[in-house]
Amino acid sequence: MLRSSRRAVLLVDGYNIIGIWPSLKQTRDREGLEASREELIEALVNYGAYEGLDTRIVFDSQYRDARCDRQIVTQNLSVYYTDFNQTADSFIERTCAVLKREVHTRSQRLIVATSDRALQLTAVGYGAEWMSAHQLSRAVEATTSKRRRKYQPRKQPSSRFLISGLDAESQRRLSQLRMGL
């Protein structure tokens, strides 16, 4: 994912992604929808923060008698539960329509992650970029690997002496101290 000066907005069709990612499907089948939602949120918190994305995960609440709810998880990620009788697709479509002007006038990137073909076509029609569930999965995995490599602790020296683990300058200074210089 390319980084730009403005933070890109990533809209995620939550249940669509859960239904396609094998690990999330297994979690859903074993532990329930709540556990799979939490797993998706955790994966996207890390991905969005590392990539500098304003991530918005949208879940359907069409069968619950509830108002639209927004939960701010981090400064990079929010979770939206749609209004009663509203789908995540219609919520994402409406958000694309609202953000359309910013996409064109301010070079704002808008990315919609879904494997729903109708939503894909609508989002692209509003000027958004499209990312399939599989592409998002690969991007999350690649970012996780990069992050692990970047923050992986250095290997310890094989020597039994502590001094061999120091850089050359520190070794030189310790040697001078030992010699009384």
Buried (B, 14 or more C-beta within 10 A) or exposed (E): BEEEEEBBBBBBBBBBBBBBBEEBEEBBEEEEBEEBBEBBBEBBBBBBBBBEBBBBBBBBBBEEEEEEEEEEBEEBBBBBBBBEEBBBBBBBBEBBEEBBEBBEEEEBBBBBBBBBEEBBEBBEEBBBBBBBBEEBBEBBEEBBEEBEEEEEEEEEEEEEEEEEBBEEEEEEEEEEEEEEE
